[in-house]
Amino acid sequence: MLIQPSQLPSWLQKLKLKLKFDLELGAIALVYFVQGALGLAQLAVSFFLKDDLGLSPAEVASLVGISMLPWTVKPIYGLISDGLPIAGYRRRPYLVLSSILGSIAWLGMAKFVTTPLTATLAIALGSLSIAFSDAIIDALVVQRARLEPEGDAGSLQSFGWAAVSVGAIASAYLSGLFLELWGARTVFAITAFLPLLVAVAAFAIADERIKPSTTDRLIDRIDTSAQLPEQPQDNVSPVGTWQQIKLLKQAFTSKQILLPTIFLFLWQATPSADSAFFFFTTNELGFNPEFLGTVRLVTSVAGLFGVWIFHRFLKAVPIRKIFLWMTIISTLLGMTSLILVTHANRSIGIDDRWFSLGDSLIMTVAGRIAFMPVLVLAARLCPEGIEATLFALLMSVTNIASLCSYQLGAGFTYLLGIDETNFSNLWLLVVIANLSSLLPLPFLHWLPQEDRQVSISPAADSIKALSQSESIESPLLTIEVQPEII
């Protein structure tokens, strides 16, 4: 006789629910781990573009910017998953497809890529794979977060952050060691197996099949919800799709949200010298892949330390004040790269490698602390009812700004005549990249006061603090703004 779940003893039903919970949580952790572990190919991509394809620093910077495009439209992936279920399922099929897409991209890098165009397409395809799976897992986290007790808010984000960090730290040193031992294409082939773990995780998540009749009822409910009066603030009900669109329109036409968003864009879009500096450290200073892998390992751990410092000492500091001082401090610390560029460290008896390692560690801690307020600000700008969608859109704005940063860096690199062997003007690029980060500071008054809340409609006049204390550690956001493409 077939026993229905409702006929089981209560203690056994609870055990079954707990097992289901643990399996899905493990699947979420595995997807986040893979996102961090894909950094295994980061150094291989850099050396492949530089050595195998013979690209200049300006060309590499431009290619990296283009390959970040999939991250700039991430909210679209959530809309596709929600609105176009495959065989009635909204999550599992898209996770499987994105994993296959990522595996194909890295296998292409390992076997078929021989030109800058095909490299751009393959890297962008791999980036699309991560961004899409990230959107799906983000939706699952949002669903599970609604079931969390009030005191546990943000624990899922912290858990996901930890999983990404473990993956990044685990792959950091190996990224250089494997590249040193076997070369870039072999590293790409190994990396191609990592996305397939996402497909395995897909079968452990809860994804109830949507029947056509259910879909019709949902559509009817959405159409009806557009006609409903707004709910009182003390009992806010879930808003429909059309209401979300209206609230989003109100949000981006409101100065309370528009001006801080423009500030974030300007703050993130200043020129980057990263690609030119990579060429300098490898071609001029002779840093090998294994040492650069060690640097990545140190900076991965340092990034976590930076997050801890922010949570421990700075999370209560007003937004404007922390943006001001961290921008100034980061600019001053960034200027220390001039010591390495001009070889001044040698005159005081400090080896290039030791100076680079220490400088990277300090800069990573400062950079992570400086970026954490971006997540806090973005969360504070999101009214209740559209918090997830608007948060994703705000992060897309910062990703577009990062794309502009790489393109501006590529332009300055070209104009200054910096190439594979000529680094005579690299010092000037470093100065431009660092001083330009001060340009948005006169617009600090565009940021909200610490004691004020954003209001864009009677139905959404409170800020849902998604990142109060612990919940700002969103693994998704860290990857989005700093995708490990190169």
C-alpha positions in Angstrom: 0.0 0.0 0.0 1.3 3.5 -0.9 1.6 5.7 2.1 1.0 9.4 1.7 3.3 11.9 3.3 0.5 13.2 5.5 0.1 9.7 6.9 3.7 9.6 8.3 4.3 10.3 11.9 4.9 14.0 12.7 8.6 13.5 13.7 9.2 11.7 10.4 7.6 14.4 8.4 9.9 16.9 10.1 12.9 14.8 9.4 11.9 14.6 5.8 11.5 18.4 5.6 14.9 18.9 7.2 16.5 16.5 4.7 14.9 18.4 1.8 16.1 21.6 3.3 19.7 20.4 3.7 19.8 19.0 0.1 18.7 22.2 -1.4 20.9 24.3 0.8 23.8 22.1 -0.3 22.9 22.6 -3.9 22.9 26.4 -3.4 26.3 26.2 -1.7 27.6 24.1 -4.6 26.6 26.6 -7.2 28.1 29.4 -5.3 31.3 27.4 -4.7 31.6 26.8 -8.5 31.3 30.5 -9.1 34.3 31.1 -6.8 36.2 28.1 -8.2 35.9 29.3 -11.8 38.6 31.7 -10.8 40.9 28.7 -11.7 40.9 30.0 -15.3 41.5 33.7 -14.4 45.3 33.7 -14.8 45.1 31.3 -17.7 42.8 33.7 -19.6 45.2 36.6 -18.9 48.3 34.8 -20.1 46.4 33.3 -23.1 45.3 36.7 -24.4 48.8 38.1 -23.8 51.0 35.3 -25.0 49.0 33.0 -27.3 46.9 35.6 -29.1 49.5 38.4 -28.8 47.1 41.1 -27.7 48.3 44.5 -26.5 47.3 45.9 -23.0 44.7 48.2 -24.6 43.2 45.3 -26.6 43.0 43.1 -23.5 41.3 45.8 -21.5 38.8 46.4 -24.2 38.1 42.6 -24.6 37.5 42.2 -20.9 35.1 45.1 -20.9 33.1 43.5 -23.8 33.0 40.1 -22.1 31.4 41.7 -19.0 28.3 42.6 -21.0 26.3 39.6 -19.8 26.4 40.9 -16.3 24.9 44.2 -17.2 21.5 42.7 -18.1 21.2 40.2 -15.3 17.6 41.2 -14.4 16.5 39.9 -17.8 17.6 36.4 -16.8 15.2 36.5 -13.8 12.4 37.6 -16.0 13.1 34.8 -18.5 13.2 32.2 -15.8 10.0 33.5 -14.2 8.0 34.1 -17.4 9.1 31.3 -19.7 9.2 28.0 -17.8 10.6 25.0 -19.7 8.2 22.0 -19.5 6.6 23.7 -16.6 9.8 24.2 -14.6 11.3 27.6 -13.9 14.6 26.9 -12.2 16.1 23.4 -12.9 16.2 23.5 -16.7 17.8 26.9 -16.8 20.5 25.8 -14.3 21.2 22.7 -16.5 21.3 24.8 -19.7 23.6 27.4 -18.2 26.0 24.8 -16.9 26.2 23.2 -20.4 26.7 26.6 -21.9 29.6 27.3 -19.5 31.2 23.9 -20.2 31.0 24.5 -23.9 32.6 27.9 -23.5 35.6 26.6 -21.7 36.0 23.6 -24.0 36.0 26.1 -26.8 38.8 28.0 -25.1 40.7 24.8 -24.7 40.3 23.4 -28.3 39.1 25.9 -30.8 39.8 29.5 -29.9 42.6 31.0 -32.1 41.5 34.6 -32.7 40.6 37.6 -30.5 37.0 37.4 -31.9 36.4 33.8 -30.9 38.1 34.4 -27.6 35.7 37.3 -26.9 32.7 35.2 -27.8 33.9 32.2 -25.7 34.7 34.4 -22.6 31.4 36.3 -22.9 29.6 32.9 -23.2 31.2 31.7 -20.0 30.3 35.0 -18.4 26.7 34.6 -19.5 26.6 31.1 -18.0 27.7 32.4 -14.6 25.4 35.4 -14.7 22.3 33.3 -15.6 22.9 30.6 -13.0 23.6 33.3 -10.5 20.2 34.9 -11.2 18.4 31.6 -10.7 20.2 30.9 -7.4 19.5 34.4 -6.3 15.8 33.8 -6.8 16.0 30.6 -4.7 17.8 32.5 -2.0 15.0 35.2 -2.0 12.4 32.5 -1.7 14.1 30.7 1.2 14.9 34.0 2.9 11.2 34.7 3.2 10.9 31.6 5.4 13.8 32.7 7.7 13.0 33.9 11.2 13.4 37.6 11.7 16.6 37.1 13.7 18.2 35.0 11.0 17.8 37.5 8.2 20.8 37.6 6.0 22.2 34.2 7.1 21.6 32.7 3.7 23.5 35.6 2.0 26.4 35.1 4.5 26.3 31.3 3.8 26.5 31.9 0.1 29.3 34.4 0.5 31.2 31.8 2.5 30.7 29.2 -0.3 32.0 31.6 -3.0 35.0 32.5 -0.8 35.9 28.9 -0.2 35.8 28.2 -4.0 37.9 31.3 -4.8 40.5 30.5 -2.1 40.6 26.8 -3.1 41.3 27.8 -6.8 43.6 30.8 -6.2 47.0 29.1 -5.8 46.1 26.2 -8.1 45.3 28.7 -10.9 48.9 29.7 -11.1 50.4 26.3 -10.4 48.4 24.4 -13.0 49.2 27.2 -15.6 52.8 26.8 -14.8 52.8 23.1 -15.1 50.4 22.4 -18.0 49.7 25.7 -19.9 46.5 27.7 -20.5 44.6 25.3 -22.7 44.8 22.5 -20.2 43.6 24.8 -17.5 40.6 25.7 -19.6 39.9 22.0 -20.2 39.9 21.4 -16.4 37.7 24.4 -15.8 35.2 23.0 -18.3 34.2 20.4 -15.7 33.3 22.9 -13.0 30.0 24.2 -14.6 28.7 20.6 -14.9 28.6 20.6 -11.1 25.8 23.2 -11.4 23.8 20.7 -13.5 24.2 18.2 -10.7 23.1 20.7 -8.1 20.0 21.5 -10.2 18.4 18.2 -9.4 18.6 18.8 -5.7 16.6 22.0 -5.7 12.9 22.3 -5.1 11.3 23.3 -8.4 7.6 22.5 -8.4 6.1 22.0 -11.9 3.8 24.8 -13.0 0.6 23.5 -14.7 -0.9 25.5 -17.6 -4.0 26.1 -15.6 -1.9 27.5 -12.7 -0.1 29.8 -15.1 -3.4 31.1 -16.4 -4.6 31.8 -12.9 -1.4 33.6 -12.2 -1.8 35.8 -15.3 -5.4 36.6 -14.3 -4.1 37.4 -10.8 -1.5 39.7 -12.2 -4.0 41.5 -14.4 -6.3 41.9 -11.5 -3.6 43.1 -9.2 -3.0 46.1 -11.5 -6.5 47.3 -10.6 -6.2 46.8 -6.8 -5.9 49.7 -4.5 -2.5 50.0 -2.7 -2.3 48.2 0.6 -1.6 49.9 3.9 2.0 50.0 4.9 1.6 47.9 8.0 0.3 45.0 5.9 2.0 45.1 2.6 0.9 42.3 0.3 3.0 41.0 -2.6 2.7 43.3 -5.6 1.9 42.2 -9.1 4.0 42.5 -12.2 2.4 45.7 -13.4 2.7 47.3 -10.1 6.4 46.4 -10.0 6.9 48.1 -13.4 5.1 51.2 -12.2 7.2 51.3 -9.0 10.4 50.8 -10.9 9.4 53.7 -13.2 8.7 55.8 -10.2 12.0 54.8 -8.7 14.2 55.8 -11.6 12.4 59.1 -12.1 12.7 60.0 -8.4 15.7 62.1 -7.5 16.0 60.2 -4.2 17.0 57.2 -6.2 18.2 58.6 -9.5 20.9 60.9 -8.0 22.6 58.2 -5.8 22.5 55.8 -8.8 24.3 58.4 -11.0 26.8 58.8 -8.2 27.5 55.1 -8.0 28.0 55.0 -11.8 30.5 57.9 -11.7 32.3 56.4 -8.7 32.7 53.0 -10.5 33.3 54.2 -14.0 36.7 55.9 -13.6 39.6 54.5 -15.8 41.3 51.2 -14.8 45.0 50.5 -15.2 44.6 46.7 -14.3 45.4 45.3 -17.8 48.4 47.5 -18.4 49.7 46.7 -14.9 49.3 42.9 -15.5 51.6 43.3 -18.6 54.1 45.2 -16.6 54.3 42.6 -13.8 54.7 39.7 -16.2 56.8 41.2 -19.0 58.8 43.8 -17.1 59.1 42.3 -13.6 59.0 38.6 -14.8 56.3 37.4 -12.3 55.5 33.8 -13.2 52.0 32.2 -13.0 52.7 30.4 -9.8 53.7 33.6 -8.0 50.6 35.4 -9.3 48.5 32.5 -8.1 50.1 33.0 -4.6 49.1 36.7 -4.9 45.5 35.7 -5.7 45.4 33.4 -2.7 46.6 36.2 -0.4 44.2 38.7 -1.9 41.3 36.3 -1.6 41.9 35.9 2.1 42.5 39.6 2.4 39.2 40.4 0.8 37.4 38.4 3.6 39.4 40.3 6.2 38.3 43.6 4.6 34.7 42.5 4.9 35.2 41.6 8.6 36.8 45.0 9.3 33.8 46.7 7.7 31.3 44.7 9.7 33.3 45.0 13.0 34.1 48.7 12.9 32.5 50.6 10.0 29.0 49.4 9.4 27.5 52.1 11.6 29.5 55.0 10.0 27.3 57.3 7.8 27.3 56.5 4.1 28.6 59.9 3.0 31.5 59.9 5.5 32.7 56.4 4.6 32.5 57.1 0.9 34.6 60.2 1.4 37.3 58.8 3.5 37.6 55.4 1.9 37.9 57.0 -1.6 40.6 59.3 -0.4 42.5 56.5 1.4 42.1 54.1 -1.6 43.5 56.8 -3.9 46.5 57.4 -1.7 47.2 53.7 -1.3 46.8 53.2 -5.1 49.6 55.7 -5.6 52.0 53.2 -3.9 52.0 51.4 -7.2 54.2 54.1 -8.5 57.0 52.8 -6.2 56.9 49.5 -8.1 56.5 51.1 -11.5 59.5 53.4 -11.0 61.5 50.6 -9.3 62.0 52.9 -6.3 61.5 49.8 -4.0 64.7 48.4 -5.2 66.7 51.4 -4.1 65.4 50.8 -0.5 66.2 47.1 -0.7 62.7 45.7 -1.1 62.3 42.9 -3.7 59.7 43.4 -6.4 57.8 40.3 -5.4 57.6 41.1 -1.7 56.6 44.7 -2.4 53.9 43.5 -4.9 52.6 41.0 -2.4 52.3 43.5 0.4 50.8 46.2 -1.8 48.2 43.8 -3.2 47.2 42.7 0.3 46.7 46.2 1.6 45.0 47.4 -1.6 42.6 44.4 -1.5 41.6 45.1 2.1 41.0 48.8 1.4 39.2 48.1 -1.9 36.8 45.6 -0.3 36.1 48.0 2.6 35.5 50.8 0.1 33.1 48.8 -2.0 30.9 47.5 0.9 29.1 50.9 1.2 28.0 50.4 -2.4 26.0 47.4 -1.3 24.6 49.1 1.7 23.5 52.1 -0.3 22.0 50.0 -3.0 20.0 48.1 -0.4 18.8 51.3 1.3 17.5 52.6 -2.0 15.2 49.6 -2.6 11.6 50.2 -1.6 9.6 47.2 -0.3 7.8 45.3 -3.0 10.4 45.8 -5.7 13.5 45.3 -3.6 14.9 42.3 -5.5 14.3 43.7 -9.0 15.6 47.2 -8.2 18.6 45.8 -6.3 19.5 43.8 -9.4 19.0 46.8 -11.6 21.3 48.9 -9.4 24.0 46.3 -9.5 23.6 46.2 -13.3 24.3 49.9 -13.3 27.5 49.3 -11.4 28.5 46.6 -13.8 27.9 48.9 -16.8 30.1 51.4 -15.0 32.8 48.7 -14.6 32.6 48.0 -18.3 33.1 51.8 -18.9 36.1 51.7 -16.5 37.8 49.0 -18.6 37.1 50.8 -21.9 38.4 54.1 -20.6 41.4 52.4 -19.3 41.9 50.8 -22.7 41.7 54.2 -24.3 44.2 55.9 -22.0 46.5 52.9 -22.4 46.5 53.3 -26.2 46.8 57.1 -26.1 49.8 56.9 -23.7 51.6 54.4 -26.0 51.7 51.6 -23.4 52.3 48.2 -25.1 53.8 44.9 -24.4 57.3 46.3 -23.8 56.9 50.1 -23.5 55.9 51.0 -19.9 57.5 54.5 -19.8 54.1 56.2 -19.4 52.6 53.6 -17.0 53.3 55.9 -14.1 51.0 58.5 -15.7 48.2 56.0 -16.3 48.4 55.0 -12.6 48.2 58.6 -11.6 45.2 59.2 -13.9 43.4 56.1 -12.8 43.8 57.0 -9.1 43.2 60.7 -9.2 40.1 60.3 -11.4 38.5 58.3 -8.5 38.3 61.6 -6.6 36.2 63.3 -9.3 32.8 62.0 -8.0 33.4 63.4 -4.5 31.9 66.9 -5.2 28.6 65.0 -5.8 28.6 63.3 -2.3 25.5 65.4 -1.4 23.6 63.3 -3.9 23.8 60.4 -1.4 21.0 60.1 1.1 21.4 61.4 4.7 21.9 58.6 7.2 18.7 59.3 9.1 16.5 59.6 6.0 14.5 57.0 4.2 13.6 56.9 0.5 9.9 57.1 -0.5 8.6 56.7 -4.0 5.0 55.8 -3.5 2.4 55.5 -0.6 2.6 51.7 -1.0 6.4 51.6 -0.7 7.5 54.4 1.7 10.0 52.3 3.7 13.4 50.9 2.9 13.9 47.2 3.3 17.4 47.0 4.6 18.5 44.0 2.7 22.1 44.4 3.9 21.7 45.5 7.5 24.8 44.2 9.2 25.2 40.6 8.0 23.2 40.6 4.8 25.4 42.9 2.8 27.7 40.0 2.2 25.9 38.9 -1.0 28.1 36.6 -3.0 26.2 37.4 -6.1 27.0 41.1 -5.8 30.7 40.6 -5.3 30.9 38.5 -8.4 28.8 40.9 -10.4 30.9 43.9 -9.7 34.2 42.2 -9.9 33.7 39.2 -12.2 36.8 37.1 -12.4 37.1 37.1 -16.2 40.7 37.9 -16.3 
